[in-house]
């Protein structure tokens, strides 16, 4: 199935980029790396965005793990009349910018962003390493050490505590390799749809198998019509 062409993008006169109908404020945080170029071209997170636009429906309750710059949560709330979107991001430096994105798109009342890390169980705070390129920031202290600009202590919440409170029927997950440990521990039984960006270069075959097994156990099956490359969609009842 040929994926749809990206929607046109433009540099709007009021200081923001526009990508798929989502306004992204111009800011230094976008000056490095691939993000700015991809937003201008309409290719930012294209595979995940295509899946989201196909699968998320009005009235859904969406839990997003890995907010990034707030693009995906805004895309959902702008185009779909969802009940709510609750999103979690570990990088504290991104939180003010994410809130700007949500405010600019008029979706702050339906999207709640939290600076926290979800884990199989709640625990003590962990150290998050911020790097010059925000895309490279992570919990890993051993790589790219010369570009670490700050260290932050991040709250760790239990994933099932969050699921019990939010009661999502849609899960969107892009957590840079942590999916192999987190998803098998999560109660996925209430989901209708899950869209996951896999990182096989980090989690390997065993990690990919663990993700698939977790969803199959919860009654969700791989849905090829909304999957492409490392972005995989699972659907219940098809």
C-alpha positions as CSV (number, residue, x, y, z in Angstrom):
1,X,0.0,0.0,0.0
2,X,1.5,3.3,-1.0
3,X,1.6,5.8,1.9
4,X,-0.2,9.1,1.3
5,X,2.0,12.1,0.3
6,X,2.9,14.5,3.2
7,X,0.7,17.5,3.4
8,X,2.2,20.8,2.3
9,X,4.3,22.7,4.7
10,X,5.2,26.3,4.9
11,X,7.0,28.9,7.0
12,X,4.2,31.0,8.2
13,X,4.6,34.7,8.8
14,X,3.9,34.6,12.5
15,X,7.0,32.8,13.6
16,X,6.0,29.2,13.3
17,X,6.4,26.2,10.9
18,X,3.3,24.5,9.8
19,X,3.3,20.7,9.2
20,X,0.1,18.7,8.6
21,X,-1.9,21.5,10.0
22,X,0.1,21.7,13.2
23,X,1.9,24.9,14.1
24,X,5.4,24.5,15.5
25,X,7.0,27.6,17.0
26,X,10.3,28.6,15.7
27,X,12.8,28.2,18.5
28,X,16.6,27.5,19.0
29,X,15.6,23.9,20.1
30,X,14.8,23.2,16.4
31,X,18.0,24.7,15.0
32,X,20.1,21.6,15.4
33,X,19.6,18.1,14.0
34,X,17.0,16.9,11.5
35,X,13.8,18.2,13.1
36,X,13.5,21.6,11.5
37,X,14.2,20.3,8.0
38,X,11.7,17.5,8.4
39,X,9.0,19.9,9.6
40,X,9.6,22.1,6.7
41,X,9.3,19.2,4.3
42,X,6.3,17.7,6.0
43,X,8.2,14.5,6.7
44,X,8.5,14.8,10.5
45,X,7.6,11.5,12.1
46,X,5.8,10.7,8.8
47,X,5.3,7.0,9.4
48,X,3.9,7.4,12.9
49,X,1.8,10.4,11.8
50,X,0.3,8.4,8.9
51,X,-0.7,5.6,11.3
52,X,-2.2,8.0,13.8
53,X,-4.3,9.8,11.2
54,X,-5.6,6.4,10.0
55,X,-6.3,4.8,13.3
56,X,-7.2,7.3,16.0
57,X,-11.0,8.1,16.1
58,X,-13.2,10.7,17.7
59,X,-13.9,9.9,21.3
60,X,-10.7,8.0,21.9
61,X,-8.6,8.3,25.1
62,X,-5.0,8.5,24.1
63,X,-1.9,7.7,26.1
64,X,1.4,8.8,24.5
65,X,4.8,7.7,25.8
66,X,7.5,10.0,24.5
67,X,6.1,13.4,23.7
68,X,9.1,14.8,21.8
69,X,8.4,18.3,20.7
70,X,4.6,17.9,21.1
71,X,3.9,17.3,17.4
72,X,2.0,14.0,17.6
73,X,-0.2,15.0,20.6
74,X,-1.0,18.2,18.8
75,X,-1.7,16.4,15.5
76,X,-4.2,14.1,17.2
77,X,-6.0,16.9,19.1
78,X,-6.1,19.2,16.1
79,X,-7.6,16.7,13.7
80,X,-9.5,14.3,15.9
81,X,-12.3,15.0,18.5
82,X,-10.6,12.8,21.1
83,X,-11.8,12.7,24.7
84,X,-8.2,13.4,25.9
85,X,-4.5,12.9,25.2
86,X,-2.2,12.3,28.1
87,X,1.5,12.4,27.2
88,X,4.7,11.7,29.1
89,X,8.2,13.1,28.3
90,X,11.4,12.5,30.3
91,X,13.4,15.5,29.0
92,X,12.4,18.4,31.3
93,X,13.9,21.0,29.0
94,X,11.3,20.1,26.3
95,X,8.3,20.6,28.6
96,X,8.0,24.5,28.3
97,X,8.3,24.2,24.5
98,X,5.7,21.4,24.3
99,X,3.3,23.6,26.3
100,X,3.9,26.4,23.7
101,X,3.1,24.0,20.9
102,X,-0.1,22.9,22.6
103,X,-1.1,26.5,23.3
104,X,-0.4,27.7,19.8
105,X,-2.6,24.9,18.4
106,X,-5.4,25.6,20.9
107,X,-5.3,22.1,22.3
108,X,-4.1,22.7,25.9
109,X,-7.5,21.9,27.3
110,X,-7.4,18.4,25.8
111,X,-3.7,17.5,26.1
112,X,-2.0,17.0,29.4
113,X,1.8,16.8,29.4
114,X,3.8,15.3,32.2
115,X,7.6,15.3,32.9
116,X,8.1,11.8,34.1
117,X,9.5,8.4,33.1
118,X,7.2,5.4,33.1
119,X,8.6,2.1,34.3
120,X,7.2,-1.4,35.1
121,X,7.0,-0.2,38.8
122,X,7.3,3.2,40.4
123,X,10.7,3.9,41.9
124,X,13.3,6.4,43.0
125,X,14.1,9.3,40.6
126,X,16.6,8.5,37.8
127,X,19.2,10.7,36.1
128,X,18.4,12.0,32.7
129,X,21.3,13.3,30.5
130,X,20.4,16.3,28.4
131,X,22.6,16.7,25.2
132,X,23.1,19.6,22.8
133,X,20.9,17.9,20.3
134,X,17.7,17.1,22.2
135,X,17.2,14.0,20.0
136,X,20.3,12.5,21.6
137,X,19.2,13.1,25.2
138,X,18.7,9.9,27.2
139,X,19.2,7.9,30.4
140,X,22.5,6.6,29.0
141,X,25.5,8.3,30.5
142,X,28.1,6.4,28.6
143,X,27.5,7.6,25.0
144,X,28.3,11.0,23.5
145,X,29.6,12.3,26.8
146,X,31.1,15.4,25.4
147,X,27.7,16.8,24.4
148,X,26.0,16.3,27.7
149,X,24.9,19.8,28.9
150,X,22.9,19.0,32.0
151,X,21.8,16.2,34.3
152,X,18.2,16.1,35.7
153,X,16.5,13.9,38.3
154,X,13.3,12.6,36.8
155,X,10.2,11.1,38.6
156,X,9.6,7.4,37.9
157,X,5.9,6.3,37.7
158,X,4.5,2.9,37.4
159,X,3.0,2.3,34.0
160,X,0.0,0.4,35.3
161,X,-0.8,3.1,37.8
162,X,-1.0,5.6,34.9
163,X,-3.0,3.2,32.7
164,X,-5.5,2.6,35.6
165,X,-6.0,6.4,36.0
166,X,-6.2,7.4,32.3
167,X,-8.1,4.3,31.0
168,X,-6.7,4.7,27.5
169,X,-8.0,2.8,24.5
170,X,-5.2,4.1,22.3
171,X,-1.5,3.8,23.0
172,X,1.3,5.7,21.1
173,X,4.8,4.8,22.1
174,X,8.1,6.1,21.0
175,X,10.5,5.7,23.9
176,X,13.9,5.1,22.3
177,X,14.4,1.4,23.0
178,X,12.7,1.2,26.4
179,X,9.6,-0.4,24.8
180,X,11.0,-4.0,25.2
181,X,11.0,-3.6,29.0
182,X,8.0,-1.4,29.6
183,X,5.3,-2.8,27.3
184,X,5.5,-6.5,28.5
185,X,4.9,-5.1,32.0
186,X,1.9,-3.0,31.1
187,X,-1.7,-3.9,31.2
188,X,-2.6,-3.5,27.6
189,X,-6.0,-5.3,27.8
190,X,-8.1,-2.1,27.5
191,X,-6.5,-0.9,24.3
192,X,-8.2,-0.8,20.9
193,X,-5.2,0.4,19.0
194,X,-1.5,0.7,19.7
195,X,1.1,2.4,17.5
196,X,4.7,1.7,18.5
197,X,8.0,2.9,17.0
198,X,10.4,0.0,17.5
199,X,14.1,0.4,17.9
200,X,15.5,-3.0,16.8
201,X,19.0,-1.6,16.7
202,X,18.9,-1.3,20.5
203,X,16.4,-4.0,21.6
204,X,17.4,-6.8,19.2
205,X,15.3,-9.7,18.0
206,X,14.4,-10.7,21.6
207,X,13.1,-7.2,22.4
208,X,11.0,-7.0,19.2
209,X,9.5,-10.5,20.0
210,X,8.7,-9.3,23.5
211,X,6.8,-6.3,22.2
212,X,4.7,-8.4,19.8
213,X,4.1,-11.1,22.4
214,X,2.8,-8.5,24.9
215,X,0.2,-7.1,22.5
216,X,-0.8,-10.6,21.2
217,X,-1.4,-11.6,24.8
218,X,-3.6,-8.6,25.3
219,X,-5.7,-9.5,22.3
220,X,-4.2,-7.0,19.8
221,X,-2.8,-8.2,16.5
222,X,-0.3,-6.7,14.1
223,X,-2.2,-4.5,11.6
224,X,-0.2,-4.2,8.3
225,X,-2.4,-1.6,6.7
226,X,-1.2,1.0,9.2
227,X,2.3,-0.2,9.7
228,X,5.5,0.8,7.9
229,X,9.1,-0.1,8.6
230,X,9.8,0.3,12.4
231,X,6.4,1.9,13.1
232,X,4.0,-1.0,13.9
233,X,0.3,-0.9,14.6
234,X,-1.6,-3.4,16.7
235,X,-5.4,-3.6,16.5
236,X,-8.1,-5.4,18.4
237,X,-11.0,-7.0,16.6
238,X,-10.0,-6.7,12.9
